[in-house]
Amino acid sequence: MKIRRYTEMTKEEIHELLSRHPKNLDEIKDSVAKIIKRVSEEGDRALFELERELDHCELTTLRVEEREFEEAEKAVEPELKRSIELAIENVKNYQKRLLPPPIWLESFANGIIAGEKVSAIQSVGLYVPRGKGSFPSVMIMLGVPARVAGVKRIVVATPPERSGKVDEKVLFVCNALGIKEVYKMGGAQAIAALALGTQSIKKVSKILGPGSAYVNVAKQLLAGRVDIGLIAGPSESVVVADETQNPLNVALDLLQEAEHGPDSTSLLLTTSQTLVEEVRKEVEQILSQLDEPRKGFVETVLKERGGAIVFETMEEIVNFVNEFAPEHLVLDVKDAFSLLQKIENAGEILIGPNTPISAGNYIAGPNAVLPTGGFAKSMSPLSVRDFLKTTSILSLSSDALLFYKEYIERLAKSEGFPLHALSAVRRVPVYEDSKGEFRVLSASERSISVVRESRESKVSLTIYAGERDLNLKANISTPLEFLNHMIETIAWRSGFNIRVSVNLEGYKLMHVVAEDTGITMGYAFYQLVQRGFSKGIEGCGSSIAVIDEARASVSLSFEGRSLYVSNLKTSFERVEDMLSADLHNFLSGFAQGGRCTLHVVVESGSDPHHVWEAVFRAFGEALRECFKQNSFRRGTTPGVKGV
């Protein structure tokens, strides 16, 4: 194992290390370009010929047949199946947390409504390598996010064995994910087929997955024809360790990525010469028990592309890490979470002695397809976001058009675009009939975006069901902090994500904020309930909630009757930055906008904060009950008058 002191390394040595001993890819570009040309011109025939020439495989079909999935299902051991299924579940749960809201819209100054709509990419190609081993884990890391994102057409390309079979473990994962369009092809020819299409393979919109230099060069050459996403190169890891760590654990972390192949990089960075010597002994012991070819891979890496570097200070190590931007960064140090704050560039960061890189590779949930070659400075781990795209949304009111058209004209003329200017200046405004009405910008059974504008306020609100938005709290923006807290409580308890912003037009009053927000939210939930009745939902619900000494019950029924009843007397008692009266205004407004009957009963409580917290907890839970499935009520309201 090569051991160096950072202070004794030359600038050239440091530069070479940071640049990962880059291969000269120019020498294979011509070969790859010829492969792409053959696939482009000859299609399927070229694929059969190239598989015979390059993978030494005589194929009769390109697409994996159903019987091959069945054979793979039988061939995989039950214990391995359970491990794969657990990995799929963990990765799925993690990726669901990363899903953005399907749509968001907010009202900005002077009548501008803007936002984004999120959609799944319609078709993606996933490349699963085979050259240096079997990689069902790669299939999991690629396939699960694609499924979570909702991609309609998922295509897999993976090199066949000489027998013509595809790795049975990869096929098992494909089958478990419901992915049936799998092709026996590898290398540059696979990327060309996915990007350009052939007689039997429809082209895709995006290609993702790690591969050889030939695969990566093919992606680069086809970048103008297809989205190539993240390019993952040879594996690399950096282990930062101090003298408090167990040398065996550090050695295991150092060695793991080195076994991928001789082009991997694996570095130990420390300020302790003693630790380096102890780790070296552990490395020698482990290697003495390792079989080829992995042993040879590791020895080459530790001599040429890795080993240990001893620094003077931890600050120097942090600076080196941020410049290196490793794929995997292991923090084997005493105060790892403190050091974490200083790390800016890494594909993933693994913290503590109980977190091997392999946990992230296989089972924990975060994705193992990571940026390499220093691209962690600007790129992120593969995730569900790589399978999504966003569309900007913009709507101007007549007032906004009149206000902004002169600015549009000025900018357009400065760039020499007269028609751009005319499109704003000569446009005939369509004036809104009246203010105070609701504008539904988008709606489905599970989501709605609505704007309500009055002389006093403009409220923009989006509600959608699904995994909790990690930005939930930040997306709730009214001028009243306690109201924001209560709306967040509604979201947590109802299971609906809520985005809301309130702009006051002239009357900067607490009761205006509370009442108008309540009216708008009530209307939005009313619209969702009406759509839910077509499928069959309860439409009504009750709940009891407690917090310390406070206990409250809420009953709610969306039956077209606006009524708010509470045994809690209206008062001007302060609750944080609000009055109790204004919280009543919110609930009364909700009943008005939601055309619903809302009963609130406070059974006990002395602290106003606790009392209202209990009320809003119960309110959110009652809302959740309203949306429970009940096919018996399909097409009806819960009222006594039926349909």
C-alpha positions, 0 to 999 in steps of 0.5 A, a space after each residue: 500500500 502506497 503511503 505518502 505525506 501530503 506536505 512532501 507531494 509535488 503539485 504534479 502528484 496532487 494534480 494527477 491524483 485529483 484528475 484520477 489518472 484520466 484515460 485518453 478516450 480519444 483513442 476509442 472514439 473512432 471505434 465507438 463512432 463506427 459502432 453507432 453508425 452501424 446501428 444507425 444504418 443497419 438496426 437490428 442486424 448490426 446488433 446481432 453482428 456486434 453481439 457476436 463480434 464483441 460479446 462472443 454471443 450468437 443470439 436468436 432474439 434480442 428481447 428477453 422472453 417471458 420464459 426467461 423471466 420464469 427461469 430466473 424466478 426459479 434460479 434465484 435462491 430464496 434467501 437472496 430473493 428476500 434480500 433483494 425484496 428488502 432492498 427494493 422496499 427501502 430504496 422505494 421508501 427513500 425515493 418516495 420522500 424525494 418526490 416533489 409536489 405534482 404541481 405548485 402555483 403561487 400568487 406574486 405581486 400585481 396579478 402574476 400567478 406562476 408555478 411548476 407542473 411535474 411530470 414523469 419522463 415518458 420513456 427511459 433506457 436503463 443500462 446494467 453492466 455485466 463485465 466485472 460481475 453480476 449487478 442486481 443492485 444496479 438494477 434496483 438503484 435504476 429501476 426503483 426510482 423510475 417506477 416511483 417517478 411513474 415512467 410509463 416505458 422503462 427499457 433495460 439493456 444488459 450484456 448477455 453471457 456467451 450462452 445468450 442468457 441474461 444475468 438471472 438476478 438482474 432479470 429477477 429484479 426486473 420482474 419484481 419491478 414489473 419491467 418486461 422490456 429487457 434487451 440482450 445487448 451491451 456496450 456502445 451498441 446498446 446505447 446507440 440502439 436506445 438513443 436511435 431506435 432500431 426496427 424492433 426497439 423504439 428509442 427512448 428519451 433518456 439513458 441512465 446507468 453506469 458502464 465501461 469507457 465504451 458506454 460512456 463515450 457512446 453517451 457523449 457522442 449521442 448527447 445531442 440525440 438523447 438525454 444522457 443524464 449522469 455519467 458514472 465512471 470507475 468507482 472511487 472512495 475516500 476514507 477520512 479517519 482519525 486515531 480514535 477509530 478501529 484500524 480493521 474498520 478503516 481497512 475494510 472501508 478503504 478496500 471495498 471500492 478497490 475490488 471493483 477493478 484496477 481503474 478504481 480509486 481508494 484513499 485513506 486520509 488521516 493526520 495519524 501516522 500510527 493509524 496508517 501503520 495499523 491499517 496497513 497491517 490489517 490490509 495485508 491480513 485481509 488481502 492474504 485471504 482474498 481470491 483473484 481477480 479481486 486481490 489483484 484489483 485491490 493491490 493495483 489500486 492501492 499502489 497506483 490509484 490509492 493508498 494513504 496520505 498523511 496530512 498535518 491538519 484536519 482542515 487540510 483534509 477537508 480542503 482536499 476532499 472538497 477539491 477531490 469531490 469523491 463518489 463515496 466519502 467515509 467519515 471515520 472520525 470522532 466528531 463526524 457530524 461536526 465535520 459533515 458541515 464542512 464537506 461541500 463536494 461528495 456523491 454520498 457521505 457515510 458517517 460512523 463506524 457502523 456504516 459500511 459503503 456496502 450498506 448504501 450500495 445495497 440495502 439502506 435506501 439512498 441511491 448507489 449510482 453516484 457522480 464520479 471523476 470529480 463531478 460531485 462538484 456539480 452533480 447529484 446522486 441518481 434519484 427519482 428526480 432524474 426521471 421527472 421533468 418540470 414545466 413552468 406555468 404562468 398566468 397574468 390577470 388583466 391588471 398584470 398585463 396592463 402594468 407590465 406591458 410597457 416593461 415587456 415592450 422596452 425589453 423586447 425592443 432592446 433585443 430587436 424583437 418587434 413582435 415580442 413587443 406587439 404581443 404584449 402592447 397590442 393584446 386586448 385584455 380580458 377583464 375578470 368579471 368580478 373579484 372574490 371568486 375562486 379560480 381553479 387552476 388545476 384539479 384532480 381527485 388527489 390534488 387541486 390548485 386554487 386562487 381566491 382574490 378579493 379587495 382585501 387579499 389574494 390567497 394562492 393554495 395547492 393541496 395534494 395527497 401523497 408522500 409528505 413534502 420535505 419542504 412542507 413547513 416552508 411552503 406555508 406562508 401567511 403573515 401569521 406564524 401561529 396560523 402557519 403552525 396550525 395549517 402545518 398541523 392540518 397537513 400532518 393530521 390529514 395526510 394532505 400536503 398544503 402550499 399556501 401564500 397570502 398577499 394582502 391587497 390593502 387591509 393588513 388585518 389579522 382577521 382578513 388573513 385568517 378568514 380568507 385563508 379559511 374560505 380558500 382552503 374550505 373551497 379547495 377541500 370541497 372541490 376534492 370531496 366532490 371529485 371523491 364522491 364519484 369514486 365513493 368516499 365518506 364525505 364526513 368524519 369525526 376525531 378527538 385529539 389531546 395535548 397535555 391538559 387539552 382535549 377537543 373533538 371535531 365533526 365535519 360533514 361536506 353536505 352543502 350546508 355551511 355552518 360552524 358551531 363551537 362551544 369555545 367562546 369567541 374572545 380576544 385572548 391572544 394565542 401567540 401572534 393571533 387572537 382566539 377570535 381570528 382562529 374562529 374566523 379561520 374555521 368559520 371561513 372554512 365552513 363557508 368556503 367548504 359548504 360544510 358543517 363543522 362542529 368543534 367541542 373543547 372538553 378541557 384545557 387551560 392553555 390557549 395554545 394547547 386548546 387550539 393545537 388540540 382543535 386543529 389536530 382533531 380537525 386535520 384527522 376529521 378531514 382525513 376521515 372524510 376521504 376514506 373510501 366507501 363504495 356504498 356512497 359512490 355518487 352521493 353526498 353524505 346528506 339526508 337528501 342523497 344524490 
